[in-house]
Amino acid sequence: MNQMLIHEKADQAIGHFAVAGQFLDRMTYGSGHINDTYLVKFNQKDGSVVQYILQRMNHEIFRKPEELMENIAGVTAHLRKKIIEAGGDPERETLNIIPTIEGKPYYKDDAGLYWRMYKFINGATSYDRVEKPDDFYQSAVTFGHFQRLLADYPAYTLHETITAFHDTAARYQTFLQAVEEDVCHRAADVQAEIEFVKKHEETAHVLMDMLNNGELPLRVTHNDTKLNNIMIDDKTGKGLCVIDLD
């Protein structure tokens, strides 16, 4: 998609979110490669500057942005409630959606692009590379905490943002089809790898079979548990917040 158009529409979208103050600046932000992300700054009457994250949701990958944002709104509201009950800081320990002026969790512009805005989490960093071994530990602790807080969330109410994306049995069938069609003529060079996957077909069915048989509860999971999807507090070095909830 034309980046100049996206930048232009980003500037237009900013005015549709319910934020206080005077617009100061907008710049590209982060290292994500699916959505377009911007850091937006607003001057306040007291002279301070408040920052927000603005994102264009990639509706070519996430075909139903309305359902995507319904998921995120529900999950973050649940997390916020649990964090408050535990005496935590809901402004920093979960994403906080900024609604549009109309009260929606997203804005759709006249070009058909979908936008959302979050409060910026100050004093925390998302690392693309491990700075020290403890970062890995903090990543595990933070994702584990995230899962625990959502253990009682009604997962059946969530929309499937990409159909069968986590259905490993379906993925295996897609793999067999790709091998059969061999459109790039590369199968001959990876026969050992293909046979390895075929030899372990039963593994692809384990979790889905358990779920279908009622042996595995349906739970909310993040499913992209990499280091740069957590924010680490700059002062304490502790994992603070899980991001990228798509």
For each residue, the residues with C-beta under 8 A, 3 or more apart:
1: 5 6
2: 5 6
3: 6 7
4: 7 8
5: 1 2 8 9 111
6: 1 2 3 9 10 36 56 113
7: 3 4 10 11
8: 4 5 11 12
9: 5 6 12 13 56 109 111 113 115
10: 6 7 13 14 26 36 38 54 56 115
11: 7 8 14 26
12: 8 9 15 16 109
13: 9 10 16 17 54 56 107 109 113 115
14: 10 11 17 19 23 26 40 54
15: 12 23
16: 12 13 100 101 107 115
17: 13 14 52 54 98 99 100 101 107 117
18: 98 99 100 101 103
19: 14 42 50 52 98 117
20: 42 44 50
21: 42 43 44 45 50
22: 42 43
23: 14 15 26 40 41 42 43
24: 41 42 43 49
25: 40 41
26: 10 11 14 23 38 39 40 41 54
27: 38 39
28: 36 37 38 39
29: 37 38 39 53
30: 37 126
31: 128 228
32: 35 37 244
33:
34: 58 61 246
35: 32 55 56 57 58 246
36: 6 10 28 55 56 58
37: 28 29 30 32 53 54 55
38: 10 26 27 28 29 53 54 55
39: 26 27 28 29 51 52 53 54 120
40: 14 23 25 26 51 52 53 54 117
41: 23 24 25 26 49 50 51 52
42: 19 20 21 22 23 24 49 50 51 52
43: 21 22 23 24 47 48 49
44: 20 21 47 48 49 50
45: 21
46:
47: 43 44
48: 43 44
49: 24 41 42 43 44
50: 19 20 21 41 42 44 120
51: 39 40 41 42 120 122
52: 17 19 39 40 41 42 98 117 118 119 120
53: 29 37 38 39 40 117 118 119 120
54: 10 13 14 17 26 37 38 39 40 115 116 117
55: 35 36 37 38 115 116 117 118
56: 6 9 10 13 35 36 113 114 115
57: 35 62 65 68 69 106 114 115 116 246
58: 34 35 36 61 62
59: 62 63 65 112 113 114
60: 63
61: 34 58 162
62: 57 58 59 65 68 161 162 246
63: 59 60 162
64: 67 68 159 161
65: 57 59 62 68 69 106 108 114
66: 69 70 106
67: 64 70 71 159 161
68: 57 62 64 65 71 72 159 161 246
69: 57 65 66 72 73 97 105 106 116
70: 66 67 73 74 105 159
71: 67 68 74 75 158 159 161 245
72: 68 69 75 76 95 97 105 116 245 246
73: 69 70 76 77 97 105
74: 70 71 77 78 153 157 158
75: 71 72 78 79 150 153 158 220 245
76: 72 73 79 80 94 95 96 97 245
77: 73 74 80 81
78: 74 75 81 82 149 150 153
79: 75 76 82 83 90 93 94 146 149 150
80: 76 77 83 84 90 94 96
81: 77 78 84 85
82: 78 79 85 86 149
83: 79 80 86 88 89 90 93 94 149
84: 80 81 87 88 90
85: 81 82
86: 82 83
87: 84
88: 83 84 93
89: 83 92 93
90: 79 80 83 84 93 94 96
91: 96 119
92: 89 121 122 123 124 240 241
93: 79 83 88 89 90 240 241
94: 76 79 80 83 90 241 242
95: 72 76 118 119 241 243 245
96: 76 80 90 91 118 119
97: 69 72 73 76 105 116 117 118
98: 17 18 19 52 117 118 119
99: 17 18 102 103 104 105
100: 16 17 18 103 104 105 106 107
101: 16 17 18
102: 99
103: 18 99 100
104: 99 100 107
105: 69 70 72 73 97 99 100 116
106: 57 65 66 69 100 114 115 116
107: 13 16 17 100 104 114 115 116
108: 65 112 113 114 115
109: 9 12 13 112 113 115
110:
111: 5 9
112: 59 108 109
113: 6 9 13 56 59 108 109
114: 56 57 59 65 106 107 108
115: 9 10 13 16 54 55 56 57 106 107 108 109
116: 54 55 57 69 72 97 105 106 107
117: 17 19 40 52 53 54 55 97 98
118: 52 53 55 95 96 97 98
119: 52 53 91 95 96 98
120: 39 50 51 52 53
121: 92 124 231 240 241
122: 51 92
123: 92 233 234 235
124: 92 121 231 232 233 234 240 241
125: 231 232 234
126: 30 228 229 230 231 232 243
127: 130 131 135 227 228 232
128: 31 227 228
129: 227
130: 127 133 135 136 227
131: 127 135
132: 135
133: 130 136 137
134: 137 138 237
135: 127 130 131 132 138 139 227 232
136: 130 133 139 140 227
137: 133 134 140 141
138: 134 135 141 142 230 232 237 238 239
139: 135 136 142 143 225 226 227 230 239
140: 136 137 143 144
141: 137 138 144 145 239
142: 138 139 145 146 230 239 240 241 242
143: 139 140 146 147 222 225 230 242
144: 140 141 147 148
145: 141 142 148 149 239
146: 79 142 143 149 150 222 242
147: 143 144 150 151 219 220 221 222
148: 144 145 151
149: 78 79 82 83 145 146
150: 75 78 79 146 147 153 219 220
151: 147 148 219
152:
153: 74 75 78 150 219 220
154: 157
155: 158 218 219 220
156: 218
157: 74 154
158: 71 74 75 155 220
159: 64 67 68 70 71
160: 163 164 165
161: 62 64 67 68 71 165 246
162: 61 62 63 165
163: 160
164: 160 167 170 171
165: 160 161 162
166: 223
167: 164 170 171 208
168: 171 172 203 204 205 207 208
169: 172 173 204 205 208 209
170: 164 167 173 174
171: 164 167 168 174 175 204
172: 168 169 175 176 197 201 204 205
173: 169 170 176 177
174: 170 171 177 178
175: 171 172 178 179 197
176: 172 173 179 180
177: 173 174 180 181
178: 174 175 181 182 183
179: 175 176 182 187 194
180: 176 177
181: 177 178
182: 178 179 185 186 187
183: 178
184:
185: 182 188
186: 182 189 190
187: 179 182 190 191 194
188: 185 191
189: 186
190: 186 187 193 194
191: 187 188 194 195
192: 195 196
193: 190 196 197
194: 179 187 190 191 197 198
195: 191 192 198 199
196: 192 193 199 200
197: 172 175 193 194 200 201
198: 194 195 201
199: 195 196
200: 196 197 203 204
201: 172 197 198 204 205
202: 205 206
203: 168 200 206
204: 168 169 171 172 200 201 208
205: 168 169 172 201 202 208 209
206: 202 203 209 210
207: 168 210 211 216
208: 167 168 169 204 205 211 212
209: 169 205 206 212 213
210: 206 207 213 215 216
211: 207 208 214 215 216 218
212: 208 209
213: 209 210
214: 211
215: 210 211
216: 207 210 211
217:
218: 155 156 211
219: 147 150 151 153 155
220: 75 147 150 153 155 158
221: 147
222: 143 146 147 225 229 242 245
223: 166
224: 229 244
225: 139 143 222 229
226: 139 229
227: 127 128 129 130 135 136 139 230
228: 31 126 127 128
229: 126 222 224 225 226 242 243 244
230: 126 138 139 142 143 227 239 240 241 242 243
231: 121 124 125 126 239 240 241 242 243
232: 124 125 126 127 135 138 237 238 239 240
233: 123 124 236 237 238 239 240
234: 123 124 125
235: 123
236: 233
237: 134 138 232 233
238: 138 232 233
239: 138 139 141 142 145 230 231 232 233
240: 92 93 121 124 142 230 231 232 233
241: 92 93 94 95 121 124 142 230 231
242: 94 142 143 146 222 229 230 231 245
243: 95 126 229 230 231
244: 32 224 229
245: 71 72 75 76 95 222 242
246: 34 35 57 62 68 72 161
